[in-house]
Amino acid sequence: MAEPEILTTVVGSYPTPDWLKAYPSTPHLRDATMVVLRTQELAGIDVVADGELYRFDVNHPETNGMIDYFIGQMGGIDTAITARDIAEFRRDEQLRYRRRPAGVVRSDIGPGTLNLAYDYESFRDLTSSALKFTSTGPHMLSKVLLDQHYG
């Protein structure tokens, strides 16, 4: 019996290219994604990733929209933060690494307009390699949101 093959992959996130930050557009985003995918293919990576560039946000280029992309589209999360929200957030010892919450959970969280299947399909045709789709997970979101609904 043959031993299983171990496939190589990457963590997921790539830095946003400076030229995409300077000239953000859908065609440039596609070009940047092609560069990320091709770089991995040339390096011999078995399962490539899009670099999470699909979540690029010109307003948050330093974090590549890691949080804002999701919570801005999800239902139940308010991104209008009050001084009272900030004070409550700062009282939680586990959240002290941030100065303010990214959002406040005020009702049941739902997908809202978030459509990750569309995001995946928008770049799937850029490679014939095995492809993984990465995204910010619930654990990370729980560390940046103030919960005023679930308790």
N, CA, C and O atoms as a DFTB+ gen file, in Angstrom:
604 C
 N C O
     1  1       0.846      -1.178       0.000
     2  2       0.000       0.000       0.000
     3  2       0.891       1.241       0.000
     4  3       1.813       1.356       0.808
     5  1       0.609       2.156      -0.904
     6  2       1.414       3.376      -1.031
     7  2       1.078       4.354       0.087
     8  3      -0.066       4.461       0.529
     9  1       2.093       5.050       0.521
    10  2       1.881       6.079       1.543
    11  2       1.127       7.252       0.914
    12  3       1.330       7.552      -0.262
    13  1       0.262       7.917       1.682
    14  2      -0.459       9.065       1.114
    15  2       0.507      10.202       0.794
    16  3       1.473      10.447       1.517
    17  1       0.222      10.876      -0.290
    18  2       1.029      12.023      -0.695
    19  2       0.644      13.234       0.159
    20  3      -0.536      13.480       0.408
    21  1       1.627      13.963       0.591
    22  2       1.362      15.196       1.335
    23  2       1.427      16.352       0.352
    24  3       2.456      16.585      -0.283
    25  1       0.329      17.069       0.234
    26  2       0.262      18.191      -0.694
    27  2       0.739      19.470      -0.014
    28  3       0.513      19.677       1.178
    29  1       1.390      20.311      -0.779
    30  2       1.836      21.599      -0.245
    31  2       0.784      22.660      -0.513
    32  3       0.064      22.604      -1.510
    33  1       0.706      23.635       0.397
    34  2      -0.212      24.758       0.230
    35  2       0.365      25.956       0.972
    36  3       1.486      25.899       1.477
    37  1      -0.385      27.016       1.036
    38  2       0.031      28.235       1.733
    39  2      -1.019      28.583       2.779
    40  3      -2.129      28.051       2.760
    41  1      -0.660      29.478       3.687
    42  2      -1.602      29.886       4.729
    43  2      -2.823      30.548       4.114
    44  3      -3.949      30.235       4.501
    45  1      -2.633      31.433       3.187
    46  2      -3.782      32.062       2.532
    47  2      -3.555      33.509       2.176
    48  3      -3.628      33.864       0.999
    49  1      -3.284      34.357       3.149
    50  2      -3.194      35.794       2.910
    51  2      -1.884      36.196       2.246
    52  3      -0.809      35.708       2.597
    53  1      -2.002      37.088       1.290
    54  2      -0.856      37.718       0.643
    55  2      -0.984      39.223       0.843
    56  3      -2.098      39.729       0.973
    57  1       0.118      39.939       0.869
    58  2       0.018      41.398       0.972
    59  2      -0.571      41.973      -0.316
    60  3      -0.346      41.447      -1.406
    61  1      -1.313      43.038      -0.171
    62  2      -1.886      43.707      -1.333
    63  2      -0.775      44.429      -2.093
    64  3      -0.031      45.205      -1.493
    65  1      -0.647      44.192      -3.393
    66  2       0.388      44.892      -4.163
    67  2       0.183      46.413      -4.117
    68  3      -0.948      46.899      -4.124
    69  1       1.282      47.140      -4.070
    70  2       1.197      48.606      -4.019
    71  2       0.433      49.169      -5.204
    72  3      -0.303      50.145      -5.057
    73  1       0.596      48.568      -6.381
    74  2      -0.090      49.085      -7.565
    75  2      -1.603      48.878      -7.485
    76  3      -2.355      49.646      -8.086
    77  1      -2.060      47.869      -6.763
    78  2      -3.500      47.691      -6.571
    79  2      -4.026      48.728      -5.587
    80  3      -5.123      49.257      -5.772
    81  1      -3.258      49.022      -4.548
    82  2      -3.648      50.072      -3.600
    83  2      -3.747      51.421      -4.307
    84  3      -4.668      52.199      -4.053
    85  1      -2.792      51.691      -5.196
    86  2      -2.744      52.982      -5.887
    87  2      -3.820      53.111      -6.963
    88  3      -4.348      54.200      -7.189
    89  1      -4.142      52.006      -7.623
    90  2      -5.098      52.022      -8.733
    91  2      -6.121      50.904      -8.568
    92  3      -6.144      49.961      -9.360
    93  1      -6.971      51.003      -7.540
    94  2      -7.923      49.915      -7.293
    95  2      -9.014      49.856      -8.368
    96  3      -9.638      50.864      -8.700
    97  1      -9.221      48.672      -8.891
    98  2     -10.299      48.435      -9.852
    99  2     -10.501      46.926      -9.949
   100  3      -9.646      46.148      -9.525
   101  1     -11.613      46.527     -10.499
   102  2     -11.874      45.099     -10.662
   103  2     -10.854      44.438     -11.592
   104  3     -10.365      43.355     -11.269
   105  1     -10.510      45.052     -12.745
   106  2      -9.480      44.422     -13.584
   107  2      -8.125      44.318     -12.878
   108  3      -7.423      43.320     -13.041
   109  1      -7.753      45.329     -12.101
   110  2      -6.478      45.268     -11.379
   111  2      -6.515      44.214     -10.274
   112  3      -5.512      43.552     -10.009
   113  1      -7.664      44.061      -9.636
   114  2      -7.815      43.024      -8.613
   115  2      -7.641      41.639      -9.242
   116  3      -6.993      40.765      -8.664
   117  1      -8.215      41.449     -10.412
   118  2      -8.048      40.169     -11.128
   119  2      -6.595      39.938     -11.504
   120  3      -6.079      38.827     -11.378
   121  1      -5.935      41.000     -11.970
   122  2      -4.512      40.889     -12.313
   123  2      -3.684      40.508     -11.088
   124  3      -2.810      39.645     -11.167
   125  1      -3.963      41.154      -9.961
   126  2      -3.217      40.857      -8.727
   127  2      -3.451      39.412      -8.296
   128  3      -2.524      38.734      -7.852
   129  1      -4.676      38.950      -8.426
   130  2      -4.992      37.565      -8.068
   131  2      -4.261      36.592      -8.988
   132  3      -3.770      35.556      -8.538
   133  1      -4.188      36.925     -10.278
   134  2      -3.442      36.069     -11.213
   135  2      -1.966      35.995     -10.827
   136  3      -1.355      34.929     -10.904
   137  1      -1.395      37.121     -10.413
   138  2       0.013      37.143      -9.996
   139  2       0.220      36.234      -8.786
   140  3       1.176      35.460      -8.743
   141  1      -0.677      36.331      -7.807
   142  2      -0.576      35.509      -6.595
   143  2      -0.664      34.022      -6.949
   144  3       0.146      33.221      -6.483
   145  1      -1.635      33.663      -7.764
   146  2      -1.813      32.260      -8.142
   147  2      -0.619      31.744      -8.942
   148  3      -0.117      30.649      -8.684
   149  1      -0.172      32.529      -9.906
   150  2       0.944      32.086     -10.754
   151  2       2.238      31.967      -9.955
   152  3       3.034      31.061     -10.202
   153  1       2.455      32.863      -9.008
   154  2       3.646      32.787      -8.157
   155  2       3.684      31.456      -7.417
   156  3       4.734      30.819      -7.325
   157  1       2.537      31.039      -6.890
   158  2       2.468      29.765      -6.174
   159  2       2.673      28.585      -7.118
   160  3       3.354      27.618      -6.775
   161  1       2.082      28.669      -8.306
   162  2       2.259      27.592      -9.282
   163  2       3.733      27.445      -9.663
   164  3       4.250      26.330      -9.730
   165  1       4.403      28.563      -9.911
   166  2       5.823      28.524     -10.274
   167  2       6.686      27.984      -9.139
   168  3       7.740      27.395      -9.379
   169  1       6.235      28.186      -7.900
   170  2       6.967      27.677      -6.738
   171  2       6.695      26.193      -6.498
   172  3       7.322      25.579      -5.635
   173  1       5.768      25.620      -7.253
   174  2       5.467      24.200      -7.107
   175  2       4.450      23.879      -6.029
   176  3       4.354      22.731      -5.595
   177  1       3.692      24.866      -5.591
   178  2       2.645      24.639      -4.584
   179  2       1.541      23.786      -5.214
   180  3       1.094      24.065      -6.327
   181  1       1.107      22.754      -4.501
   182  2       0.085      21.838      -5.026
   183  2      -1.326      22.416      -4.961
   184  3      -2.082      22.320      -5.928
   185  1      -1.679      23.008      -3.838
   186  2      -3.016      23.576      -3.639
   187  2      -2.832      25.076      -3.435
   188  3      -2.401      25.519      -2.370
   189  1      -3.161      25.849      -4.460
   190  2      -2.931      27.294      -4.417
   191  2      -4.114      28.017      -3.781
   192  3      -5.208      27.465      -3.669
   193  1      -3.879      29.257      -3.367
   194  2      -4.924      30.103      -2.774
   195  2      -4.869      31.468      -3.443
   196  3      -3.825      31.877      -3.951
   197  1      -5.980      32.159      -3.439
   198  2      -6.066      33.458      -4.115
   199  2      -5.403      34.591      -3.337
   200  3      -5.387      35.729      -3.806
   201  1      -4.863      34.305      -2.174
   202  2      -4.222      35.338      -1.363
   203  2      -5.210      36.180      -0.577
   204  3      -4.830      37.165       0.056
   205  1      -6.475      35.795      -0.617
   206  2      -7.559      36.531       0.028
   207  2      -7.669      37.951      -0.509
   208  3      -8.127      38.852       0.192
   209  1      -7.254      38.144      -1.738
   210  2      -7.363      39.474      -2.338
   211  2      -8.804      39.840      -2.663
   212  3      -9.108      41.020      -2.834
   213  1      -9.703      38.854      -2.752
   214  2     -11.115      39.134      -3.038
   215  2     -11.717      40.100      -2.033
   216  3     -12.696      40.781      -2.338
   217  1     -11.150      40.165      -0.849
   218  2     -11.703      41.035       0.196
   219  2     -11.010      42.395       0.229
   220  3     -11.194      43.153       1.181
   221  1     -10.214      42.717      -0.798
   222  2      -9.481      43.983      -0.831
   223  2     -10.427      45.155      -0.631
   224  3     -11.485      45.233      -1.256
   225  1     -10.034      46.055       0.237
   226  2     -10.822      47.249       0.534
   227  2      -9.879      48.442       0.502
   228  3      -8.966      48.546       1.321
   229  1     -10.102      49.333      -0.441
   230  2      -9.231      50.500      -0.592
   231  2      -9.202      51.347       0.677
   232  3      -8.236      52.070       0.917
   233  1     -10.253      51.262       1.489
   234  2     -10.307      52.029       2.736
   235  2      -9.520      51.376       3.864
   236  3      -9.247      52.015       4.881
   237  1      -9.155      50.115       3.694
   238  2      -8.395      49.382       4.715
   239  2      -7.288      48.560       4.063
   240  3      -7.225      47.348       4.266
   241  1      -6.412      49.200       3.280
   242  2      -5.381      48.421       2.584
   243  2      -4.378      47.763       3.524
   244  3      -3.753      46.764       3.168
   245  1      -4.223      48.323       4.728
   246  2      -3.234      47.766       5.661
   247  2      -3.639      46.394       6.182
   248  3      -2.772      45.587       6.516
   249  1      -4.908      46.119       6.257
   250  2      -5.368      44.803       6.711
   251  2      -6.065      44.032       5.600
   252  3      -6.579      42.935       5.821
   253  1      -6.079      44.610       4.412
   254  2      -6.716      43.953       3.281
   255  2      -8.184      43.646       3.586
   256  3      -8.729      42.658       3.094
   257  1      -8.816      44.487       4.390
   258  2     -10.233      44.311       4.670
   259  2     -10.574      43.051       5.426
   260  3     -11.703      42.567       5.348
   261  1      -9.606      42.505       6.166
   262  2      -9.775      41.203       6.805
   263  2     -11.062      41.094       7.620
   264  3     -11.719      40.053       7.584
   265  1     -11.425      42.112       8.332
   266  2     -12.625      42.081       9.163
   267  2     -13.767      42.829       8.482
   268  3     -14.886      42.324       8.392
   269  1     -13.478      44.018       8.012
   270  2     -14.514      44.899       7.476
   271  2     -15.263      44.302       6.292
   272  3     -16.461      44.535       6.132
   273  1     -14.568      43.540       5.468
   274  2     -15.208      42.918       4.315
   275  2     -16.387      42.056       4.758
   276  3     -17.449      42.077       4.137
   277  1     -16.196      41.313       5.815
   278  2     -17.228      40.391       6.281
   279  2     -18.329      41.098       7.056
   280  3     -19.509      40.965       6.731
   281  1     -17.943      41.850       8.082
   282  2     -18.968      42.416       8.960
   283  2     -19.781      43.508       8.281
   284  3     -20.914      43.773       8.682
   285  1     -19.221      44.144       7.262
   286  2     -19.973      45.161       6.536
   287  2     -21.119      44.575       5.732
   288  3     -22.046      45.293       5.358
   289  1     -21.066      43.284       5.465
   290  2     -22.099      42.625       4.664
   291  2     -22.996      41.698       5.481
   292  3     -24.094      41.350       5.046
   293  1     -22.534      41.304       6.652
   294  2     -23.304      40.357       7.463
   295  2     -24.448      41.059       8.188
   296  3     -24.322      42.214       8.593
   297  1     -25.554      40.355       8.347
   298  2     -26.681      40.889       9.085
   299  2     -26.451      40.780      10.584
   300  3     -25.751      39.877      11.042
   301  1     -27.032      41.687      11.345
   302  2     -26.961      41.648      12.802
   303  2     -25.783      42.384      13.400
   304  3     -25.694      42.519      14.621
   305  1     -24.872      42.867      12.559
   306  2     -23.677      43.558      13.045
   307  2     -23.737      45.019      12.621
   308  3     -23.869      45.332      11.438
   309  1     -23.638      45.894      13.593
   310  2     -23.688      47.342      13.372
   311  2     -22.262      47.889      13.381
   312  3     -21.503      47.622      14.313
   313  1     -21.896      48.643      12.363
   314  2     -20.547      49.219      12.314
   315  2     -20.524      50.677      12.759
   316  3     -19.472      51.314      12.733
   317  1     -21.672      51.209      13.169
   318  2     -21.719      52.553      13.758
   319  2     -21.427      52.388      15.251
   320  3     -22.282      51.935      16.012
   321  1     -20.223      52.756      15.660
   322  2     -19.742      52.512      17.021
   323  2     -19.904      53.774      17.861
   324  3     -19.444      54.847      17.471
   325  1     -20.551      53.648      19.003
   326  2     -20.733      54.787      19.903
   327  2     -19.637      54.806      20.970
   328  3     -18.909      53.829      21.144
   329  1     -19.532      55.925      21.674
   330  2     -18.570      56.031      22.780
   331  2     -18.897      54.996      23.858
   332  3     -17.990      54.429      24.467
   333  1     -20.166      54.752      24.094
   334  2     -20.586      53.749      25.075
   335  2     -20.142      52.342      24.650
   336  3     -19.705      51.546      25.481
   337  1     -20.260      52.045      23.350
   338  2     -19.797      50.751      22.825
   339  2     -18.299      50.583      23.066
   340  3     -17.850      49.519      23.491
   341  1     -17.539      51.623      22.797
   342  2     -16.082      51.568      22.980
   343  2     -15.739      51.328      24.443
   344  3     -14.873      50.511      24.754
   345  1     -16.412      52.031      25.335
   346  2     -16.148      51.858      26.772
   347  2     -16.464      50.428      27.208
   348  3     -15.699      49.830      27.964
   349  1     -17.578      49.879      26.740
   350  2     -17.944      48.501      27.086
   351  2     -16.924      47.507      26.522
   352  3     -16.542      46.557      27.204
   353  1     -16.495      47.721      25.310
   354  2     -15.502      46.858      24.661
   355  2     -14.197      46.856      25.449
   356  3     -13.586      45.803      25.637
   357  1     -13.773      48.012      25.906
   358  2     -12.502      48.134      26.633
   359  2     -12.538      47.487      28.015
   360  3     -11.486      47.209      28.591
   361  1     -13.716      47.247      28.549
   362  2     -13.812      46.586      29.860
   363  2     -13.520      45.084      29.773
   364  3     -13.235      44.450      30.789
   365  1     -13.589      44.526      28.590
   366  2     -13.326      43.098      28.407
   367  2     -11.825      42.876      28.260
   368  3     -11.223      43.305      27.276
   369  1     -11.229      42.211      29.232
   370  2      -9.778      41.979      29.266
   371  2      -9.268      41.276      28.008
   372  3      -8.169      41.572      27.538
   373  1     -10.050      40.353      27.462
   374  2      -9.602      39.577      26.304
   375  2      -9.585      40.391      25.011
   376  3      -9.011      39.959      24.012
   377  1     -10.200      41.543      25.028
   378  2     -10.290      42.350      23.811
   379  2      -9.380      43.572      23.857
   380  3      -9.449      44.421      22.967
   381  1      -8.551      43.677      24.846
   382  2      -7.747      44.879      25.057
   383  2      -6.694      45.143      23.991
   384  3      -6.124      46.233      23.955
   385  1      -6.426      44.190      23.137
   386  2      -5.406      44.414      22.109
   387  2      -5.905      45.364      21.021
   388  3      -5.111      45.848      20.215
   389  1      -7.206      45.633      20.991
   390  2      -7.786      46.604      20.048
   391  2      -8.315      47.794      20.820
   392  3      -8.754      47.659      21.962
   393  1      -8.272      48.940      20.205
   394  2      -8.777      50.155      20.863
   395  2     -10.293      50.257      20.806
   396  3     -10.917      50.842      21.691
   397  1     -10.876      49.688      19.766
   398  2     -12.330      49.774      19.591
   399  2     -12.820      48.540      18.841
   400  3     -12.047      47.894      18.132
   401  1     -14.091      48.214      18.994
   402  2     -14.606      47.049      18.269
   403  2     -14.733      47.358      16.777
   404  3     -14.900      48.512      16.382
   405  1     -14.653      46.331      15.974
   406  2     -14.876      46.495      14.536
   407  2     -16.367      46.671      14.254
   408  3     -16.758      47.280      13.258
   409  1     -17.185      46.129      15.142
   410  2     -18.627      46.225      15.008
   411  2     -19.286      45.758      16.287
   412  3     -18.629      45.249      17.195
   413  1     -20.596      45.939      16.346
   414  2     -21.367      45.541      17.520
   415  2     -22.471      44.588      17.073
   416  3     -23.255      44.906      16.178
   417  1     -22.524      43.418      17.703
   418  2     -23.585      42.455      17.414
   419  2     -24.813      42.906      18.191
   420  3     -24.835      42.858      19.421
   421  1     -25.840      43.346      17.457
   422  2     -27.050      43.875      18.097
   423  2     -28.268      42.970      17.881
   424  3     -29.289      43.143      18.546
   425  1     -28.170      42.010      16.959
   426  2     -29.260      41.056      16.716
   427  2     -28.646      39.782      16.131
   428  3     -27.428      39.683      15.987
   429  1     -29.496      38.812      15.796
   430  2     -28.988      37.549      15.254
   431  2     -28.068      37.801      14.060
   432  3     -28.406      38.555      13.147
   433  1     -26.900      37.156      14.084
   434  2     -25.967      37.280      12.969
   435  2     -26.444      36.394      11.828
   436  3     -26.814      35.238      12.035
   437  1     -26.432      36.944      10.640
   438  2     -26.806      36.200       9.443
   439  2     -25.910      36.600       8.285
   440  3     -25.104      37.521       8.414
   441  1     -26.043      35.920       7.159
   442  2     -25.155      36.204       6.035
   443  2     -25.357      37.584       5.411
   444  3     -24.437      38.131       4.803
   445  1     -26.555      38.147       5.558
   446  2     -26.794      39.439       4.917
   447  2     -26.538      39.323       3.426
   448  3     -27.089      38.441       2.765
   449  1     -25.707      40.206       2.892
   450  2     -25.386      40.169       1.463
   451  2     -24.064      39.464       1.183
   452  3     -23.612      39.435       0.038
   453  1     -23.442      38.896       2.208
   454  2     -22.167      38.193       2.036
   455  2     -22.374      36.977       1.137
   456  3     -23.240      36.146       1.411
   457  1     -21.593      36.868       0.076
   458  2     -21.754      35.782      -0.887
   459  2     -20.378      35.215      -1.220
   460  3     -19.800      35.550      -2.254
   461  1     -19.857      34.365      -0.354
   462  2     -18.517      33.816      -0.533
   463  2     -18.426      32.879      -1.734
   464  3     -17.360      32.750      -2.337
   465  1     -19.531      32.223      -2.088
   466  2     -19.517      31.360      -3.278
   467  2     -19.236      32.199      -4.527
   468  3     -18.481      31.776      -5.402
   469  1     -19.831      33.364      -4.609
   470  2     -19.562      34.270      -5.737
   471  2     -18.104      34.715      -5.729
   472  3     -17.459      34.757      -6.777
   473  1     -17.583      35.047      -4.549
   474  2     -16.185      35.470      -4.446
   475  2     -15.254      34.377      -4.973
   476  3     -14.311      34.661      -5.711
   477  1     -15.522      33.144      -4.596
   478  2     -14.714      32.012      -5.062
   479  2     -14.810      31.867      -6.582
   480  3     -13.796      31.745      -7.269
   481  1     -16.025      31.882      -7.090
   482  2     -16.230      31.691      -8.532
   483  2     -15.607      32.817      -9.353
   484  3     -15.245      32.607     -10.511
   485  1     -15.478      34.004      -8.770
   486  2     -14.948      35.139      -9.534
   487  2     -13.474      34.976      -9.893
   488  3     -12.984      35.668     -10.785
   489  1     -12.760      34.081      -9.221
   490  2     -11.349      33.863      -9.569
   491  2     -11.019      32.400      -9.863
   492  3      -9.865      32.083     -10.153
   493  1     -11.987      31.516      -9.796
   494  2     -11.722      30.090     -10.020
   495  2     -11.133      29.828     -11.399
   496  3     -10.306      28.930     -11.564
   497  1     -11.553      30.603     -12.382
   498  2     -11.081      30.387     -13.752
   499  2      -9.648      30.878     -13.993
   500  3      -9.131      30.732     -15.100
   501  1      -9.011      31.448     -12.993
   502  2      -7.660      31.985     -13.162
   503  2      -6.571      30.927     -12.991
   504  3      -5.399      31.204     -13.248
   505  1      -6.938      29.728     -12.564
   506  2      -5.954      28.656     -12.401
   507  2      -6.611      27.308     -12.674
   508  3      -7.807      27.121     -12.453
   509  1      -5.805      26.383     -13.157
   510  2      -6.299      25.012     -13.325
   511  2      -5.804      24.132     -12.182
   512  3      -6.116      22.943     -12.126
   513  1      -5.034      24.722     -11.273
   514  2      -4.521      23.988     -10.109
   515  2      -5.622      23.743      -9.089
   516  3      -6.672      24.384      -9.120
   517  1      -5.366      22.807      -8.190
   518  2      -6.266      22.638      -7.046
   519  2      -6.265      23.963      -6.287
   520  3      -5.220      24.593      -6.121
   521  1      -7.431      24.373      -5.833
   522  2      -7.580      25.707      -5.244
   523  2      -8.288      25.621      -3.907
   524  3      -9.290      24.920      -3.769
   525  1      -7.765      26.336      -2.922
   526  2      -8.479      26.429      -1.646
   527  2      -8.931      27.869      -1.464
   528  3      -8.307      28.810      -1.954
   529  1     -10.019      28.005      -0.753
   530  2     -10.601      29.318      -0.483
   531  2     -10.480      29.565       1.011
   532  3     -10.980      28.776       1.813
   533  1      -9.832      30.634       1.384
   534  2      -9.663      30.938       2.801
   535  2     -10.459      32.183       3.160
   536  3     -10.685      33.058       2.323
   537  1     -10.875      32.247       4.400
   538  2     -11.598      33.431       4.864
   539  2     -11.396      33.599       6.364
   540  3     -10.969      32.682       7.066
   541  1     -11.710      34.776       6.818
   542  2     -11.649      35.059       8.245
   543  2     -12.713      34.218       8.943
   544  3     -13.864      34.188       8.508
   545  1     -12.340      33.546      10.006
   546  2     -13.247      32.628      10.674
   547  2     -13.967      33.223      11.868
   548  3     -13.694      34.355      12.267
   549  1     -14.884      32.460      12.436
   550  2     -15.680      32.935      13.561
   551  2     -14.846      33.264      14.795
   552  3     -15.193      34.178      15.543
   553  1     -13.758      32.541      15.021
   554  2     -12.933      32.832      16.199
   555  2     -12.356      34.242      16.109
   556  3     -12.401      34.994      17.082
   557  1     -11.815      34.601      14.945
   558  2     -11.263      35.946      14.771
   559  2     -12.356      37.002      14.896
   560  3     -12.155      38.034      15.537
   561  1     -13.501      36.747      14.293
   562  2     -14.593      37.714      14.385
   563  2     -15.033      37.905      15.831
   564  3     -15.362      39.020      16.235
   565  1     -15.041      36.831      16.613
   566  2     -15.451      36.949      18.018
   567  2     -14.478      37.794      18.827
   568  3     -14.841      38.314      19.882
   569  1     -13.255      37.937      18.347
   570  2     -12.237      38.715      19.061
   571  2     -12.260      40.196      18.705
   572  3     -11.552      40.989      19.326
   573  1     -13.059      40.579      17.722
   574  2     -13.077      41.988      17.310
   575  2     -14.464      42.615      17.377
   576  3     -14.620      43.808      17.115
   577  1     -15.465      41.822      17.726
   578  2     -16.831      42.331      17.806
   579  2     -17.284      42.443      19.258
   580  3     -16.922      41.620      20.098
   581  1     -18.065      43.454      19.535
   582  2     -18.696      43.603      20.844
   583  2     -20.054      42.912      20.776
   584  3     -20.882      43.253      19.931
   585  1     -20.284      41.956      21.647
   586  2     -21.536      41.193      21.659
   587  2     -22.530      41.846      22.610
   588  3     -22.338      41.829      23.826
   589  1     -23.587      42.419      22.055
   590  2     -24.671      42.969      22.865
   591  2     -25.972      42.203      22.619
   592  3     -27.057      42.674      22.960
   593  1     -25.847      41.029      22.028
   594  2     -27.044      40.267      21.708
   595  2     -27.053      38.866      22.317
   596  3     -28.021      38.488      22.976
   597  1     -26.016      38.112      22.110
   598  2     -25.998      36.717      22.536
   599  2     -25.635      36.528      24.006
   600  3     -26.068      35.570      24.645
   601  1     -24.841      37.445      24.527
   602  2     -24.449      37.346      25.936
   603  2     -23.402      36.381      26.129
   604  3     -22.954      36.172      27.257
